[in-house]
Amino acid sequence: MDHPLIDLINQKIAEAEARGEFDNLPGAGKPLPREEDPENALLSRVIRENGGVPEFVSLKRELDRLRAELRETGDRTQRHEILKAMSMMEARIDIARKAQR
């Protein structure tokens, strides 16, 4: 089943093409940039264009926050919990980096 607006969409594209709106676009005649992950190309592009970062980057930021928290606390029990969390975070970062490749 086609999208209910497919005819309208095709009409608008044909009108724009007739007006020459697709002439002389940047990159015309050049190949599209190669996407590393073609199966998730659209998702990757949307994430990238909206300021998303790879998982390992956001995890690294969380690890940096834990390090700062560790520096600020003197409580031994709390420090132990932070160190445990840091160890888990480092493992998650390693897994995320390997998955990114």
N, C-alpha and C positions, 0 to 999 in steps of 0.2 A: 504494500500500500504506500503510495506516495504521500509526501507531506501535504497537508491541505492547502498550503500557500505556494506550492511549487510552481504553478502557472504564473502567479503574480511575481514571484522571484525571478523566473526566467524572462518575463516581460521587462522587468526593471533592468536586468542585466543587458538584454538586447537593446533597450533604449539608450543606456549608458554607452554601450559599444558603438551605436550609431552616432552618438554625439562625439565620439573620439576620446572618451574619458579614460580609456585603457591604453591610449597611445602614449609613447614616451614615458612610461613608468620607470622609476629607478630599478635597475637590475634587469631591464627588458633584454631578452636574448641570452641571459646568463643562467647557468644552472642554479637550482635552488640549493641552499646550504645543506650539506649532508647531516642528517640527524643520526646521532649515535644509537638511539633506541627507537627505531621506526614504529614499533608497536605502540609506544606511548608518546609519540611525537607531539600530538595535540596537547596532551596533559602536560608534558614537559614545557611546552611553549607557554601555556597559560600560567603555569607556576612561575616560570622565569619572568614573564612580563608583569606579574603582579608582586614581584619582590620576594618570591619564595626562595628558599635556600635548600641545598641538599640536607638530608637528615643528619649526616655526621657534623655539619656546620652548626646546626641548632643544638645538637648534643654537646659539641665543644663549648658553646656558649654557656650551657648549663654546668658543665664541668668547671669552667672559669668562675662561675658564681659560687659553686661549692668550695673552690679553693679560697675565695675571698671570705666566705663564711668560716672556713677552718681557721684562717688567720685571725679572725675577730673573736673566736670563742676560746675560753680557757677551761670550760667544763670538760672533764675527761670523758664522761659518758657521751656527751654531745659530739666531741671530737671523734670518738670511736664510730659513732653512727655516720658522721660525715665521711670519714675515711672509707667505710663500707660502701656508702653511696657513690663515692668517687671511683672505687674499684669497679663497681657495676657499670658506671657510666663509661669508663675507659673500655670495658669489654663491648658495650653497645656501640661505641664510636668505631672500634675495630671492625665489628660486624657490618656496620653501615658503610664504612669505607670500602670494604670488600664487595659489598652488594652494588656499590656505585660503579665499579669497574666493569 
